[in-house]
Amino acid sequence: MHRFLIALTTMITVMAANAFRVDTLLVHNKCLDTSNEVTVVVPENNGTQKFPVVYLLHGYSDNNRCYIDRIKGLGEMSDRYKMIFVTPNGRDSWYWDSDSIKMETFIVKGLVPYIDKIYPVLPGRENHAIMGLSMGGHGSFYLALRHPEIWGNIGSMSGGLDLLPFPTNWNLPKILGSTSDKDPEKWKAHSVAYMIPQIKAGNFNIIFDCGSEDFFAEVNDNMHRALLEAGVPHDYISRPGGHNWQYWNNALPYILHYFDTKFPR
């Protein structure tokens, strides 16, 4: 067992009539103060197949159950696209390591190796994708850009890709300090909009999506323009819609289809 994972305390499996299954893992890890719940959706398997894996990161104030509970037909999409979906409980961490919670370390050094070990995952960064919505959209870019050896495919829906325009929201000052402090560079270091220079053209398959009425619309439009200026290939979709599950139910199938065309199988 990977040294960062102390124990798998619970595993609950729900089998669906149309073959996919949903596992709930309760993982105890020294990076976190309490056990962390992880939802895994596994497609139908004849016992010999291996699949690409997509990490689905949830938004602020939500949890690992949000995708399976609120995305219509998520299990059927796992079967259709032959992908494993993994959703950890990211709490309200923004998927960073902070003084109070080491979520980045938990996911990168604990969860990913564990999932690769116990599930039929195809090896290699080219078969690993990470995407999320809102806080999770930021987290998907942040984790992939910092750990390109793990993920070669990035997706985001309504992502908070630049945090500087939101200096009082989502408990961010408690983690990053005030933007008026003497070191506002800390905010830039934790905003993926300022990480574009480290993206090598062609190193990632990138797709992101945001509704035109979303409060994150402007930062996503700006991210799109900055990637164009940097010569980084990507797909960007903007359509009418807001920051809600109606929009994300419409957006997710487009992103999964994109990943399906990029996975080398």
Secondary structure, 3 states (H helix, E strand, C coil): CCCCEEEEEEEEEEECCCCCEEEEEEEEECCCCCCEEEEEEECCCCCCCCECEEEEECCCCCCCCHHHHHCCCHHHHHHHHCCEEEEECCCCCCCCECCCCEHHHHHHHHHHHHHHHHCCECCCHHHEEEEEECHHHHHHHHHHHHCCCCCCEEEEECCCCCCCCCCCCCCHHHHHCCCCCCCCHHHHHCCHHHCHHHCCCCCCEEEEEEECCCCCHHHHHHHHHHHHHHCCCCEEEEECCCCCHHHHHHHHHHHHHHHHHHCCC
